[in-house]
Amino acid sequence: MIAMMMALAAAQAAAPMVVKPDGHKLKPADQCFVIARGGQAMGLTRQTIKATTAGGKPAWDVVVHQRIGDGKFDMRDHFVLSRKDLLPISFDNRRNGEEHVRLRYADGRITGTRTDKGVAIPIDVTAPAPVWEGNLWGVAFGALPLKDGATFDLPYYQYDQGLSRFTLTVKVTCSPKLYQS
């Protein structure tokens, strides 16, 4: 299997052409991953991908749920994405069972709320078209036409960081040193 490394950087200058992820590459899935440090299991991540509809159009319903330390940390991200190109329709985040973020993407705007210390802070951002959800990297990156030397630019919105962009460069070699803790 070819090992790939994607170099990520928040691009500040001119970036490569935006290539939309191909949402048809996704398949329904229910996956569970162990989170470990030093060989010791710390928690679990469960990721589900289900076909659905949103506004009468085909969509993906994606949930990424992480639990660490017997539930001391519990975070659930829920995405509804266009099945065609993974552009976000909605996103919500729950931490330890409490709503933290709720976003809607429509008509060039990102609207919703982020709760901080019990106070709902409104979000209303004008977004360039297109813009992807910045909390779902792996699924979006995996839907790109990855090949050696390819470079991609993916504008995104992340509720803590605002608007930015991922610049990805695919390399067929990878140093094991990158993965040592």
Secondary structure, DSSP 8 states (H G I E B T S, - for coil): ----EEEEEE--S----B----GGG---EEEEEEEEETTEEEEEEEEEEEEEEETTEEEEEEEEEEEETTTTEEEEEEEEEETTT--EEEEEEEETTEEEEEEEEETTEEEEEEEETTEEEEEEEE--SS-EETT-HHHHHHTS---TT-EEEEEEEETTTEEEEEEEEEES---GGGG--
